[in-house]
Amino acid sequence: MKHQIGPYRIYILLFLALLVTAEIIWNWKKDKNVYDVKETFSNLFVFVGFQFSKYLFAGYQLAILGFFAKLAPFTLPSNGWVFLLTFFTADFIYYWFHRISHHWKPLWAFHLIHHSAMHMNLTAAYRLNWFSAIVSPLFFIPAALLGMPTDFIVISYVLNLAYQFFLHTEVVGTLGVVEHVMDTPSSHRVHHGSNPIYIDKNFGGVFIIWDKLFGTYQPETEKVNYGLTTGFVSNNPFVLVARGFIDLFKNKKLSEMKSSPGTITLKKPVLAKQSYQQVIP
């Protein structure tokens, strides 16, 4: 996969940079206040560190999946149908990986950084912990044991994360019938909300159907307040990466870990009668 994607990496990065630039221009023209200079540079620094970590942990990740793939009682053929099955399975696994990351302190230590962004924009998409690659492959072991090709599992997860890049924006409003099947910018804005009504909702990666099946779906019904429930943490990338682990080693309760939705016990809120929908001029 490295040899297949490698030659196009520069073009992918240029494409992403173009989208971010376009969003910045939109933000400036419409005066939307979705970008903060210090936070944006922090996001970009975290992104660079995350890219480096992928090279650092790539061998480990492939070794984990490869080991359990050898234990599988059978191996599925490498064809289009199996890839679709793997992609669908990977998204199902991601839903639970993501959901557990909001409820279990060790995993929240990795995930906290992503919810610490106070603004929703494309640069916040890769506000990811540099050490998350240590735990992520462990959740995909069941797919390997089911005989799904290792390269299909890896590609499916990469595509899942790539899709989510486009969800971190306020440029796109609600998308009608698509909201019932796919994770969308509107659904993902809800996930990043610290509003009581949005806490622990919309964990899906590509598909939102898992949230609807397991009772964690919430449409965007009021303006979203972004960031952790306890507010601003830092613009220092090293502080952001380390914060969750420091809180974990201090043996703080989940409700004390400067966390995002899922760490404060709240009474079930009453849904607003009128729905909130962002209107894009």
C-alpha positions as CSV (number, residue, x, y, z in Angstrom):
1,M,0.0,0.0,0.0
2,K,2.9,2.3,0.7
3,H,4.2,1.9,-2.8
4,Q,0.7,2.5,-4.2
5,I,0.0,5.7,-2.3
6,G,3.5,7.0,-1.9
7,P,3.9,8.6,-5.3
8,Y,0.6,10.5,-4.9
9,R,1.2,11.6,-1.3
10,I,2.3,15.1,-2.4
11,Y,-0.8,15.5,-4.5
12,I,-3.0,14.4,-1.6
13,L,-1.4,16.9,0.7
14,L,-1.7,19.7,-1.9
15,F,-5.4,18.8,-2.3
16,L,-6.0,19.0,1.4
17,A,-4.1,22.3,1.6
18,L,-6.3,23.7,-1.2
19,L,-9.5,22.7,0.7
20,V,-8.2,24.3,3.9
21,T,-7.3,27.5,2.0
22,A,-10.8,27.6,0.5
23,E,-12.3,27.2,3.9
24,I,-10.2,29.9,5.3
25,I,-11.3,32.2,2.5
26,W,-14.9,31.3,3.1
27,N,-14.4,32.0,6.8
28,W,-12.9,35.4,6.1
29,K,-15.5,36.5,3.6
30,K,-18.5,35.3,5.6
31,D,-16.9,36.3,9.0
32,K,-17.8,32.9,10.5
33,N,-15.1,32.9,13.2
34,V,-14.3,29.2,12.7
35,Y,-10.5,29.7,12.6
36,D,-8.2,30.9,15.4
37,V,-4.6,31.6,14.3
38,K,-2.9,30.0,17.4
39,E,-5.2,27.0,17.4
40,T,-4.7,26.5,13.6
41,F,-0.9,26.4,13.9
42,S,-1.3,24.0,16.8
43,N,-3.5,21.7,14.7
44,L,-0.9,21.8,11.9
45,F,2.0,21.0,14.3
46,V,0.0,18.0,15.7
47,F,-0.7,16.9,12.1
48,V,3.0,16.8,11.3
49,G,3.7,14.8,14.4
50,F,0.9,12.4,13.6
51,Q,2.3,11.9,10.1
52,F,5.7,11.0,11.6
53,S,4.1,8.6,14.0
54,K,2.5,6.7,11.2
55,Y,6.0,5.8,9.9
56,L,7.1,5.0,13.5
57,F,4.3,2.5,14.2
58,A,3.6,1.1,10.8
59,G,5.7,-2.0,11.3
60,Y,4.1,-2.6,14.7
61,Q,0.5,-2.3,13.3
62,L,1.1,-4.6,10.4
63,A,2.9,-7.1,12.7
64,I,-0.2,-7.2,15.0
65,L,-2.7,-7.7,12.2
66,G,-0.3,-10.2,10.4
67,F,0.1,-12.3,13.4
68,F,-3.6,-12.8,14.0
69,A,-4.3,-13.2,10.3
70,K,-2.2,-16.3,10.4
71,L,-4.4,-17.6,13.2
72,A,-7.5,-17.3,11.1
73,P,-9.1,-20.6,10.2
74,F,-9.6,-19.4,6.7
75,T,-8.6,-16.5,4.4
76,L,-11.2,-14.7,2.3
77,P,-10.2,-14.0,-1.3
78,S,-9.0,-10.6,-2.4
79,N,-11.8,-9.3,-4.5
80,G,-14.3,-6.4,-4.7
81,W,-17.0,-8.1,-2.6
82,V,-14.6,-9.0,0.2
83,F,-13.2,-5.4,0.2
84,L,-16.7,-4.0,0.6
85,L,-17.3,-6.5,3.5
86,T,-14.0,-5.5,5.1
87,F,-14.8,-1.8,4.7
88,F,-18.2,-2.2,6.3
89,T,-16.8,-4.4,9.1
90,A,-14.0,-1.8,9.7
91,D,-16.5,0.9,10.1
92,F,-18.5,-1.2,12.6
93,I,-15.3,-1.8,14.5
94,Y,-14.4,1.9,14.4
95,Y,-17.8,2.8,15.9
96,W,-17.1,0.7,19.0
97,F,-13.5,1.7,19.2
98,H,-14.6,5.4,19.1
99,R,-17.4,4.9,21.6
100,I,-15.3,3.0,24.1
101,S,-12.7,5.8,23.8
102,H,-15.2,8.1,25.4
103,H,-16.0,5.8,28.3
104,W,-12.8,4.1,29.3
105,K,-10.0,6.3,30.9
106,P,-7.0,4.6,29.2
107,L,-8.5,5.2,25.7
108,W,-9.8,8.6,26.6
109,A,-6.2,9.6,27.4
110,F,-5.4,9.1,23.7
111,H,-8.6,10.7,22.4
112,L,-8.8,13.8,24.5
113,I,-6.7,15.9,22.2
114,H,-9.2,15.5,19.3
115,H,-12.0,17.0,21.3
116,S,-9.9,19.9,22.8
117,A,-10.3,22.0,19.6
118,M,-12.5,25.1,20.3
119,H,-13.3,25.6,16.7
120,M,-14.6,23.3,14.0
121,N,-12.6,23.4,10.8
122,L,-10.7,21.1,8.5
123,T,-7.4,21.5,10.3
124,A,-9.0,20.1,13.5
125,A,-9.6,16.8,11.7
126,Y,-6.1,15.6,12.2
127,R,-5.8,16.8,15.8
128,L,-5.0,13.2,16.6
129,N,-2.7,11.7,19.3
130,W,0.7,10.8,18.1
131,F,0.5,7.5,20.0
132,S,-3.0,6.3,19.0
133,A,-1.4,3.8,16.6
134,I,-0.4,1.8,19.6
135,V,-4.0,0.8,20.4
136,S,-6.0,1.2,17.2
137,P,-4.8,-2.1,15.5
138,L,-5.9,-4.1,18.6
139,F,-9.5,-3.3,17.8
140,F,-9.2,-4.7,14.3
141,I,-7.9,-8.1,15.4
142,P,-11.4,-9.6,15.0
143,A,-11.4,-8.7,11.3
144,A,-8.1,-10.4,10.8
145,L,-9.4,-13.5,12.7
146,L,-12.4,-13.6,10.3
147,G,-10.0,-14.0,7.4
148,M,-10.2,-10.6,5.9
149,P,-7.1,-9.6,4.0
150,T,-4.7,-7.5,6.1
151,D,-4.2,-5.0,3.4
152,F,-7.9,-4.6,3.0
153,I,-8.2,-3.9,6.8
154,V,-5.5,-1.3,6.7
155,I,-6.9,0.4,3.5
156,S,-10.4,0.4,5.0
157,Y,-9.2,2.1,8.2
158,V,-7.2,4.7,6.2
159,L,-10.2,5.5,4.0
160,N,-12.4,5.8,7.1
161,L,-10.1,8.4,8.6
162,A,-9.7,10.1,5.2
163,Y,-13.5,10.4,4.9
164,Q,-13.8,12.0,8.4
165,F,-11.5,14.8,7.3
166,F,-14.4,16.2,5.3
167,L,-16.7,16.1,8.3
168,H,-14.8,18.7,10.3
169,T,-16.4,21.8,8.8
170,E,-19.2,24.3,9.2
171,V,-19.3,25.1,5.4
172,V,-21.7,22.2,4.8
173,G,-25.2,22.3,6.3
174,T,-27.5,19.4,6.7
175,L,-27.8,17.0,3.7
176,G,-31.3,15.7,3.8
177,V,-31.8,12.0,3.3
178,V,-28.0,11.4,3.4
179,E,-28.2,12.2,7.2
180,H,-30.0,8.9,7.7
181,V,-27.3,6.7,6.4
182,M,-23.9,8.5,6.3
183,D,-22.0,10.4,8.9
184,T,-22.1,14.0,7.7
185,P,-20.6,17.4,8.8
186,S,-23.8,18.1,10.7
187,S,-23.7,14.8,12.6
188,H,-20.0,15.2,13.4
189,R,-20.5,18.7,14.6
190,V,-22.9,17.2,17.1
191,H,-20.2,14.7,18.2
192,H,-17.8,17.6,18.9
193,G,-20.4,19.5,20.9
194,S,-20.1,20.1,24.6
195,N,-23.8,21.0,24.8
196,P,-25.6,18.7,27.2
197,I,-27.9,17.4,24.4
198,Y,-24.9,16.4,22.3
199,I,-22.8,14.6,24.9
200,D,-21.8,11.0,23.8
201,K,-23.5,11.1,20.5
202,N,-22.7,10.2,16.8
203,F,-19.6,8.0,17.1
204,G,-19.9,6.7,13.5
205,G,-17.0,7.0,11.1
206,V,-18.4,6.7,7.6
207,F,-21.9,5.4,8.4
208,I,-24.3,6.9,11.0
209,I,-26.5,3.7,11.0
210,W,-24.6,2.2,13.9
211,D,-25.5,5.2,16.1
212,K,-29.2,4.7,15.1
213,L,-29.0,1.0,15.8
214,F,-27.3,1.4,19.2
215,G,-29.1,4.5,20.5
216,T,-26.3,7.1,20.2
217,Y,-27.7,9.2,17.3
218,Q,-28.5,12.9,17.8
219,P,-29.4,15.3,15.0
220,E,-28.1,18.9,15.1
221,T,-30.9,20.7,16.9
222,E,-29.1,23.7,18.4
223,K,-25.9,25.7,17.8
224,V,-22.9,23.6,18.7
225,N,-20.4,24.7,21.4
226,Y,-17.1,23.1,20.6
227,G,-14.3,21.9,22.9
228,L,-14.1,20.0,26.1
229,T,-16.8,20.3,28.7
230,T,-14.2,22.0,30.9
231,G,-13.1,24.5,28.2
232,F,-9.8,25.5,26.8
233,V,-6.7,23.3,27.5
234,S,-3.7,24.7,25.6
235,N,-2.3,25.6,22.2
236,N,0.9,23.8,23.0
237,P,0.9,20.5,20.9
238,F,3.1,18.7,23.4
239,V,0.7,19.6,26.3
240,L,-2.3,18.5,24.2
241,V,-0.7,15.1,23.4
242,A,0.4,14.5,27.0
243,R,-2.6,15.9,28.9
244,G,-4.7,12.8,28.8
245,F,-1.8,10.6,29.9
246,I,-0.9,12.9,32.7
247,D,-4.5,12.9,34.0
248,L,-4.5,9.1,33.7
249,F,-1.3,8.6,35.6
250,K,-2.6,10.9,38.3
251,N,-5.5,8.4,38.6
252,K,-8.1,11.1,38.0
253,K,-11.7,10.0,37.7
254,L,-13.1,10.1,34.2
255,S,-15.2,13.1,35.2
256,E,-12.0,14.9,36.2
257,M,-9.9,14.3,33.1
258,K,-10.6,17.5,31.4
259,S,-12.7,15.5,29.0
260,S,-15.2,15.9,26.3
261,P,-18.7,14.6,26.1
262,G,-19.0,11.4,28.1
263,T,-17.2,12.5,31.2
264,I,-19.8,14.4,33.2
265,T,-23.1,12.9,34.4
266,L,-26.0,14.9,33.2
267,K,-29.7,14.6,33.4
268,K,-31.3,13.7,30.1
269,P,-32.1,17.0,28.4
270,V,-35.4,17.8,26.8
271,L,-35.0,18.1,23.0
272,A,-35.6,21.5,21.5
273,K,-38.9,21.8,19.7
274,Q,-37.4,23.7,16.8
275,S,-34.4,22.3,15.0
276,Y,-31.2,24.2,14.4
277,Q,-29.9,24.1,10.9
278,Q,-26.9,26.0,9.6
279,V,-27.7,27.9,6.5
280,I,-25.0,28.3,3.9
281,P,-25.4,31.5,1.8
